[in-house]
Amino acid sequence: MMKNGRIAIPSVGSGGLDGQRAGHFGHCDVFTFVDVEDGKIKQVLTIQNQEHVQGGCMVPVNLLAGHKVNALIVGGIGMRPLMGFKQVGIDVYHDSERMDIRPVVEDLIAGKLTLIADDQVCGGGAQRA
């Protein structure tokens, strides 16, 4: 269960709590940030994703770390950025089923999402989601 912290969700379009999740975190349009206090959603904001060239997987890692993110919810992520998030202390949770942002955020707060396993990561390389 998450009582306090900031959750990041890769999002398409303008994002937001009622928006849709992006399939692959590195190529999302924006990141939706959800601030949680005492187990309740306190504030929602979005920031633009930064372009990263091939191999620049640490760009979004550094971006989210700089915004004090504690948890990230992804449908897919590569091993290099996953390792990067582990290094900066951001927990990465996995939900590949639902594309709506609100229910996966509520599930994370309730403690229903699991941390991504190493065998759930995507292959790296040039594919685009």
Backbone as a chain_set.jsonl record, in Angstrom:
{"seq": "MMKNGRIAIPSVGSGGLDGQRAGHFGHCDVFTFVDVEDGKIKQVLTIQNQEHVQGGCMVPVNLLAGHKVNALIVGGIGMRPLMGFKQVGIDVYHDSERMDIRPVVEDLIAGKLTLIADDQVCGGGAQRA", "coords": {"N": [[0.839, -1.197, 0.0], [0.477, 2.22, -0.784], [1.11, 5.06, 0.944], [2.173, 7.646, 0.933], [3.731, 9.699, -1.524], [5.029, 10.072, -4.909], [3.659, 9.133, -7.921], [4.476, 8.106, -11.19], [3.177, 7.987, -14.488], [3.533, 6.859, -17.721], [2.119, 8.538, -20.445], [-0.321, 9.096, -23.076], [-1.027, 11.711, -25.454], [-2.467, 14.429, -23.765], [-2.399, 13.39, -21.244], [-2.999, 13.011, -17.704], [-5.242, 12.194, -14.941], [-7.566, 11.01, -15.903], [-6.751, 10.173, -18.328], [-5.059, 8.23, -20.919], [-2.792, 5.478, -20.789], [0.554, 5.194, -22.062], [1.932, 2.731, -24.256], [4.666, 2.058, -24.193], [7.115, 3.199, -22.066], [9.291, 4.908, -22.756], [8.658, 6.264, -25.082], [6.497, 7.877, -24.638], [4.095, 10.621, -24.713], [3.678, 12.474, -22.623], [4.393, 12.552, -19.076], [2.275, 11.58, -16.519], [1.932, 12.768, -13.304], [1.09, 11.687, -10.113], [0.375, 12.761, -7.006], [0.416, 11.403, -3.807], [-1.057, 11.479, -0.666], [-1.407, 10.374, 2.595], [-2.609, 8.027, 1.611], [-4.39, 8.933, -0.272], [-5.326, 10.516, -3.385], [-3.79, 13.486, -4.018], [-2.814, 15.507, -5.699], [-2.546, 16.146, -9.21], [-0.428, 16.277, -11.984], [1.127, 17.06, -15.147], [4.036, 16.438, -17.136], [6.049, 17.193, -19.948], [7.486, 14.657, -21.928], [10.956, 14.11, -22.583], [12.842, 14.206, -25.57], [14.728, 11.386, -26.493], [17.679, 10.123, -27.799], [18.685, 7.178, -29.625], [19.674, 4.717, -27.374], [19.691, 6.513, -25.32], [18.515, 5.945, -22.826], [18.598, 6.768, -20.218], [17.675, 9.319, -20.038], [14.784, 9.712, -19.516], [14.836, 8.463, -17.001], [16.481, 10.117, -15.432], [14.966, 12.433, -15.649], [12.558, 11.763, -14.28], [13.6, 11.112, -11.77], [14.568, 13.597, -11.031], [12.224, 14.9, -10.559], [11.357, 13.894, -8.204], [10.061, 11.37, -8.129], [8.578, 8.418, -6.817], [7.466, 6.001, -7.578], [6.779, 4.124, -10.53], [4.517, 3.293, -13.079], [4.296, 0.92, -15.542], [3.557, -0.446, -18.811], [5.349, -1.635, -20.385], [8.901, -1.909, -20.467], [12.399, -1.47, -21.009], [15.408, -3.346, -20.148], [17.704, -1.767, -19.518], [16.752, 0.919, -18.818], [15.15, 0.072, -16.668], [17.04, -0.903, -14.829], [18.291, 1.508, -14.375], [16.253, 2.972, -13.077], [16.086, 1.455, -10.755], [18.553, 2.043, -9.66], [18.27, 4.737, -8.959], [16.379, 4.583, -7.051], [13.633, 4.376, -7.672], [10.654, 2.666, -7.661], [9.428, 0.24, -9.902], [6.426, -0.631, -11.264], [4.2, -3.049, -12.742], [1.685, -3.223, -15.175], [0.069, -4.499, -17.727], [-2.383, -4.688, -18.824], [-4.598, -2.789, -18.599], [-5.42, 0.338, -20.061], [-6.337, 2.707, -19.071], [-5.596, 5.39, -16.882], [-6.469, 6.103, -14.225], [-7.598, 3.676, -12.837], [-5.293, 1.996, -12.545], [-3.609, 3.546, -10.994], [-5.144, 3.754, -8.667], [-5.103, 1.059, -7.951], [-2.371, 0.723, -7.4], [-2.026, 2.408, -5.184], [-3.628, 1.003, -3.419], [-2.111, -1.225, -3.072], [-2.175, -3.336, -4.881], [-0.723, -3.785, -7.203], [2.13, -5.367, -8.712], [5.719, -5.35, -8.397], [7.739, -4.971, -11.302], [9.037, -7.827, -12.9], [12.262, -9.192, -13.775], [11.975, -10.843, -15.977], [9.9, -9.766, -17.352], [10.574, -7.626, -18.853], [11.001, -5.603, -21.81], [12.594, -6.299, -24.971], [15.496, -4.467, -25.861], [16.486, -1.897, -28.223], [15.586, -0.943, -31.593], [12.843, -0.936, -31.929], [9.654, 0.642, -32.066], [7.022, 1.753, -30.016]], "CA": [[0.0, 0.0, 0.0], [1.249, 3.465, -0.86], [0.463, 6.12, 1.71], [2.696, 8.948, 0.53], [4.735, 9.664, -2.572], [4.666, 10.533, -6.25], [3.582, 8.072, -8.921], [4.562, 8.571, -12.581], [2.572, 7.092, -15.457], [3.729, 7.293, -19.106], [0.777, 8.811, -20.952], [-0.461, 9.595, -24.446], [-1.75, 12.983, -25.552], [-2.249, 15.382, -22.668], [-2.276, 12.667, -19.978], [-3.937, 13.316, -16.639], [-5.798, 11.044, -14.231], [-8.578, 10.347, -16.736], [-6.144, 9.938, -19.629], [-4.678, 6.878, -21.317], [-1.389, 5.155, -20.633], [1.337, 4.867, -23.256], [2.357, 1.337, -24.232], [6.083, 1.95, -23.828], [7.361, 4.426, -21.316], [10.289, 5.798, -23.349], [8.147, 7.016, -26.221], [5.231, 8.516, -24.288], [4.009, 12.068, -24.977], [3.852, 13.159, -21.338], [4.287, 11.747, -17.863], [1.307, 12.053, -15.541], [2.383, 12.603, -11.93], [0.01, 11.652, -9.131], [0.903, 12.886, -5.65], [-0.421, 10.682, -2.848], [-0.856, 11.812, 0.745], [-2.29, 9.586, 3.471], [-3.336, 7.037, 0.829], [-5.385, 9.57, -1.147], [-4.781, 11.333, -4.467], [-3.768, 14.877, -3.56], [-2.562, 16.431, -6.803], [-2.185, 15.512, -10.483], [0.156, 17.2, -12.955], [1.789, 16.374, -16.255], [5.21, 17.078, -17.725], [6.414, 16.725, -21.28], [8.616, 13.749, -22.032], [12.071, 14.681, -23.345], [13.34, 13.34, -26.647], [16.014, 10.754, -26.234], [18.211, 9.444, -28.969], [18.934, 5.745, -29.418], [20.619, 4.476, -26.285], [19.584, 7.536, -24.286], [17.475, 5.453, -21.917], [18.679, 7.395, -18.901], [17.031, 10.643, -20.067], [13.582, 9.715, -18.689], [15.183, 8.085, -15.625], [16.945, 11.339, -14.764], [13.83, 13.359, -15.621], [11.652, 11.383, -13.201], [14.325, 11.238, -10.501], [14.628, 15.019, -10.731], [10.893, 15.326, -10.115], [11.081, 13.225, -6.932], [9.12, 10.264, -8.31], [8.85, 7.237, -5.987], [6.967, 4.784, -8.224], [6.453, 4.244, -11.948], [3.683, 2.194, -13.56], [4.555, 0.73, -16.967], [3.085, -1.624, -19.526], [6.566, -2.215, -20.928], [10.131, -1.145, -20.232], [13.61, -2.228, -21.3], [16.24, -3.67, -18.989], [18.605, -0.669, -19.138], [16.081, 1.922, -17.988], [14.702, -0.544, -15.413], [18.202, -0.873, -13.944], [18.488, 2.92, -14.018], [15.267, 3.34, -12.054], [16.474, 0.791, -9.505], [19.71, 2.767, -9.116], [17.863, 6.023, -8.372], [15.414, 4.328, -5.988], [12.244, 4.449, -8.12], [10.054, 1.338, -7.82], [8.724, 0.107, -11.186], [5.303, -1.573, -11.186], [3.811, -3.532, -14.064], [0.303, -3.554, -15.525], [0.017, -4.423, -19.194], [-3.75, -4.959, -19.254], [-5.509, -1.646, -18.705], [-4.792, 1.545, -20.59], [-6.809, 3.877, -18.325], [-4.655, 5.746, -15.821], [-7.048, 6.128, -12.878], [-7.674, 2.398, -12.115], [-3.991, 1.432, -12.158], [-3.126, 4.37, -9.881], [-5.895, 3.333, -7.476], [-4.591, -0.261, -7.578], [-1.047, 0.869, -6.791], [-2.233, 2.967, -3.846], [-4.22, -0.067, -2.606], [-1.151, -2.307, -2.916], [-2.575, -4.468, -5.727], [0.186, -3.981, -8.335], [3.399, -5.988, -8.346], [6.925, -4.818, -9.022], [8.041, -5.666, -12.555], [10.074, -8.856, -12.786], [13.264, -9.099, -14.84], [11.539, -11.568, -17.179], [8.791, -9.041, -17.981], [11.081, -6.461, -19.571], [11.005, -5.651, -23.277], [13.903, -6.281, -25.599], [15.899, -3.116, -26.237], [16.701, -1.782, -29.661], [15.012, 0.126, -32.398], [11.4, -0.983, -32.125], [8.889, 1.771, -31.52], [5.682, 1.335, -29.588]], "C": [[0.874, 1.247, 0.0], [0.499, 4.563, -0.122], [0.887, 7.502, 1.227], [3.724, 8.765, -0.578], [4.194, 10.183, -3.885], [4.764, 9.365, -7.215], [3.699, 8.713, -10.298], [3.961, 7.518, -13.492], [2.858, 7.633, -16.853], [2.364, 7.395, -19.779], [0.808, 9.291, -22.397], [-1.231, 10.909, -24.414], [-1.421, 13.887, -24.389], [-2.2, 14.712, -21.302], [-3.352, 13.058, -18.978], [-4.575, 12.056, -16.084], [-6.832, 10.297, -15.06], [-8.073, 10.079, -18.152], [-5.813, 8.467, -19.856], [-3.176, 6.695, -21.155], [-0.737, 4.9, -21.987], [1.826, 3.425, -23.126], [3.8, 1.157, -23.811], [6.526, 3.268, -23.237], [8.281, 5.409, -22.042], [9.768, 6.679, -24.467], [6.799, 7.671, -25.927], [5.282, 10.007, -24.618], [4.317, 12.867, -23.712], [3.93, 12.113, -20.227], [3.225, 12.389, -16.982], [1.876, 11.752, -14.162], [1.167, 12.639, -11.016], [0.655, 11.69, -7.75], [-0.092, 12.279, -4.672], [-0.042, 11.122, -1.438], [-1.88, 11.055, 1.572], [-3.176, 8.627, 2.678], [-4.39, 7.608, -0.099], [-4.69, 10.409, -2.223], [-4.919, 12.797, -4.083], [-3.674, 15.846, -4.733], [-2.153, 15.635, -8.03], [-1.586, 16.578, -11.378], [0.845, 16.402, -14.04], [3.027, 17.166, -16.671], [5.518, 16.412, -19.052], [7.575, 15.746, -21.185], [9.712, 14.447, -22.837], [12.501, 13.685, -24.409], [14.619, 12.662, -26.185], [16.421, 9.936, -27.451], [18.443, 7.979, -28.619], [19.983, 5.553, -28.329], [20.534, 5.492, -25.171], [18.522, 7.204, -23.257], [17.485, 6.149, -20.566], [18.03, 8.773, -18.88], [15.745, 10.637, -19.244], [13.847, 9.307, -17.24], [15.582, 9.33, -14.847], [15.823, 12.362, -14.633], [12.919, 13.042, -14.433], [12.328, 11.484, -11.834], [14.38, 12.7, -10.063], [13.302, 15.589, -10.25], [10.427, 14.547, -8.886], [10.018, 12.125, -7.033], [9.549, 9.081, -7.44], [8.484, 5.938, -6.694], [6.576, 5.102, -9.661], [5.6, 3.043, -12.329], [3.877, 2.091, -15.066], [3.82, -0.482, -17.511], [4.273, -2.363, -20.1], [7.746, -1.305, -20.681], [11.312, -2.053, -20.56], [14.461, -2.424, -20.055], [17.131, -2.501, -18.56], [17.893, 0.412, -18.337], [15.563, 1.341, -16.671], [15.839, -0.535, -14.396], [18.478, 0.558, -13.467], [17.524, 3.36, -12.931], [15.598, 2.696, -10.717], [17.626, 1.557, -8.842], [19.296, 4.066, -8.435], [16.75, 5.846, -7.339], [13.958, 4.491, -6.376], [11.742, 3.02, -8.339], [9.249, 1.303, -9.116], [7.686, -1.011, -11.072], [4.793, -1.868, -12.587], [2.312, -3.758, -14.137], [0.193, -3.385, -17.022], [-1.409, -4.544, -19.715], [-4.548, -3.698, -19.553], [-4.793, -0.394, -19.171], [-5.275, 2.813, -19.875], [-5.888, 4.129, -17.138], [-5.262, 5.592, -14.432], [-7.082, 4.745, -12.185], [-6.329, 1.808, -11.728], [-3.366, 2.235, -11.025], [-3.821, 3.942, -8.591], [-5.424, 1.957, -6.999], [-3.219, -0.169, -6.911], [-1.186, 1.4, -5.368], [-2.757, 1.878, -2.905], [-3.282, -1.259, -2.419], [-1.43, -3.522, -3.779], [-1.654, -4.705, -6.926], [1.492, -4.607, -7.84], [4.555, -5.268, -9.036], [7.213, -5.63, -10.276], [9.177, -6.66, -12.315], [11.027, -8.731, -13.967], [12.806, -9.815, -16.108], [10.343, -10.913, -17.865], [9.274, -7.845, -18.798], [11.042, -6.701, -21.088], [12.439, -5.796, -23.763], [14.242, -4.862, -25.981], [15.999, -3.011, -27.747], [15.825, -0.76, -30.315], [13.501, 0.059, -32.532], [10.714, 0.203, -31.46], [7.515, 1.264, -31.129], [4.641, 2.304, -30.123]], "O": [[1.884, 1.313, 0.7], [-0.604, 4.949, -0.51], [0.066, 8.413, 1.125], [4.491, 7.803, -0.575], [3.065, 10.665, -3.971], [5.795, 8.7, -7.319], [3.088, 9.752, -10.55], [4.188, 6.321, -13.314], [2.467, 8.761, -17.156], [1.553, 6.473, -19.702], [1.811, 9.818, -22.877], [-1.983, 11.185, -23.48], [-0.254, 14.095, -24.058], [-1.981, 15.388, -20.296], [-4.474, 13.394, -19.355], [-4.467, 10.982, -16.675], [-6.962, 9.079, -14.936], [-8.855, 9.795, -19.059], [-6.225, 7.589, -19.098], [-2.393, 7.624, -21.356], [-1.386, 4.452, -22.932], [2.1, 2.953, -22.023], [4.123, 0.185, -23.129], [6.335, 4.327, -23.835], [8.075, 6.62, -21.955], [10.355, 7.716, -24.773], [6.045, 7.986, -26.848], [6.357, 10.584, -24.781], [5.11, 13.809, -23.73], [3.579, 10.949, -20.42], [3.265, 13.592, -16.725], [2.259, 10.616, -13.878], [0.317, 13.522, -11.136], [1.387, 10.777, -7.369], [-1.282, 12.594, -4.699], [1.132, 11.137, -1.067], [-3.076, 11.091, 1.283], [-4.344, 8.429, 3.014], [-5.197, 6.864, -0.655], [-3.605, 10.945, -2.0], [-6.023, 13.288, -3.851], [-4.357, 16.87, -4.766], [-1.504, 14.594, -7.925], [-2.155, 17.66, -11.526], [1.116, 15.213, -13.875], [3.062, 18.392, -16.572], [5.273, 15.221, -19.243], [8.533, 15.978, -20.448], [9.415, 15.288, -23.685], [12.521, 12.476, -24.177], [15.481, 13.284, -25.564], [15.639, 9.184, -28.033], [18.399, 7.596, -27.449], [21.053, 6.161, -28.37], [21.233, 5.358, -24.166], [17.729, 8.059, -22.863], [16.487, 6.122, -19.846], [17.85, 9.344, -17.805], [15.603, 11.471, -18.35], [13.145, 9.765, -16.339], [15.09, 9.573, -13.745], [15.735, 13.073, -13.631], [12.551, 13.936, -13.672], [11.703, 11.893, -10.857], [14.256, 13.006, -8.878], [13.266, 16.639, -9.608], [9.238, 14.541, -8.566], [9.184, 11.969, -6.141], [10.738, 8.779, -7.338], [9.1, 4.899, -6.455], [6.108, 6.198, -9.968], [5.909, 1.911, -11.955], [3.651, 3.061, -15.79], [3.503, -1.419, -16.779], [4.222, -3.578, -20.286], [7.615, -0.081, -20.684], [11.225, -3.271, -20.401], [14.262, -1.757, -19.039], [17.299, -2.266, -17.363], [18.378, 0.794, -17.272], [15.538, 2.042, -15.66], [15.628, -0.198, -13.231], [18.847, 0.784, -12.314], [17.916, 4.035, -11.979], [15.417, 3.31, -9.666], [17.667, 1.7, -7.62], [19.903, 4.461, -7.439], [16.232, 6.829, -6.808], [13.116, 4.722, -5.507], [12.331, 2.259, -9.106], [8.48, 2.221, -9.399], [8.018, -2.169, -10.82], [4.931, -1.054, -13.5], [1.732, -4.407, -13.267], [0.22, -2.265, -17.532], [-1.625, -4.507, -20.927], [-5.11, -3.557, -20.639], [-3.685, -0.101, -18.722], [-4.686, 3.879, -20.051], [-5.453, 3.191, -16.47], [-4.634, 5.008, -13.548], [-6.635, 4.643, -11.043], [-6.224, 1.175, -10.677], [-2.668, 1.673, -10.181], [-3.179, 3.785, -7.552], [-5.35, 1.707, -5.796], [-2.938, -0.902, -5.963], [-0.538, 0.898, -4.45], [-2.379, 1.831, -1.734], [-3.61, -2.198, -1.695], [-0.98, -4.624, -3.461], [-1.787, -5.724, -7.603], [1.901, -4.399, -6.697], [4.398, -4.668, -10.099], [6.963, -6.835, -10.312], [10.145, -6.363, -11.616], [10.653, -8.23, -15.027], [13.209, -9.432, -17.207], [9.827, -11.443, -18.849], [8.459, -7.126, -19.376], [11.051, -7.837, -21.564], [13.384, -5.456, -23.051], [13.355, -4.113, -26.391], [15.635, -3.942, -28.465], [15.367, 0.185, -29.672], [12.915, 0.919, -33.19], [11.154, 0.694, -30.421], [6.92, 0.444, -31.829], [3.448, 2.128, -29.874]]}, "num_chains": 1, "name": "protein.A"}
